[in-house]
Amino acid sequence: MKYFNTTVLLFCTTTTLLISACGDTTAHEVVSEKVSTAPITKTTLVVLGTIQDAGSPQIGCKKACCKGLFENPDPDRKVVAIGVVDASTNKTYLFEATPDMCIQMKKLTQLEPNSENEMIDGIFLTHAHIGHYTGLMYLGKEVVDANRTPVYAMPRMKTFLENNGPWSQLVNRENIAIKALKADSAIQLSGELKVIPLLVPHRDEFSETVGYKIQGPNKNALFIPDIDKWEKWERNIVAEIEQVDFAFLDATFFDGVELNNRDISEIPHPFIIESLEQFKGMTSANKKKVIFIHFNHTNPVIDSTSSAYKTVINKGFRIAQMNEQFEL
């Protein structure tokens, strides 16, 4: 791996590309629970972003949910990503390459015992929507000029990167080395860490979409930031939750009402209220495993003082917060 001057991180910016309107709820700054930034000594999953692809505030937004955020951004509003520190090998892995990848990668590598290493040891991609792969641009010659950073991708995602610029330049210059994934086939990263891609139904214009099951030495996690609807999946989501210790699940919209200028049928996701109904029969212990993530900028649960947030918590579920750590 090549190493680079950390000052390059100061030049990374978040690009937002989708235009949507917010509801009329009042915006509040959300203060996330902070955790220790000391090096991690046990294999651990870290939340590095919770927001939908286009960020918060979102381009073109004039509604209350974005009010003040253009002038005073909330540093915790990063596009959805998680990271894993493998304590057995002192390696770090990033799940998603977001427009906020520079800061997310910095946070992750700072938690690695070998904190002088500025590069992660691999990136797992879910699909080819803007918030989930465009951070790869920071690995190119204009920025860090990385040396064969492993990028794990499914077949259509791999072909997309290889055959479309500017991503193909990353491949040709060997800034990235694409590692092929196969659905339901485990990637053994070490004796303590294994990753399994799971195909999920989504708007697959350029690539298939996967979630991941991440298995540590003692616990495992499910990460599905994007899916059309739970009932469209060939797997039973309740059964999948029961089999893991943590389930980070798509919660883009609370009920769809907050998105008042778009045809919601064109951007299907499980509404939080639908998930709450589908999961209501689970035990309290299983409900606590569910950690909602991937919030559209309009989603009221971003605001911890909102009734929507309190509804989720009172029903026994969780809302993902930046920098939270989960030992695996």
PyMOL commands that set and color helices and strands:
alter all, ss='L'
color gray80, all
select helices_A, chain A and resi 6-11+64-66+101-111+130-139+155-163+167-172+230-232+237-242+264-266+272-278+284-287+300-302+307-314
alter helices_A, ss='H'
color red, helices_A
select strands_A, chain A and resi 44-49+81-86+91-95+123-124+149-153+176-180+187-190+193-199+210-215+220-224+246-250+290-293+318-319+325-327
alter strands_A, ss='S'
color yellow, strands_A
deselect
rebuild
show_as cartoon
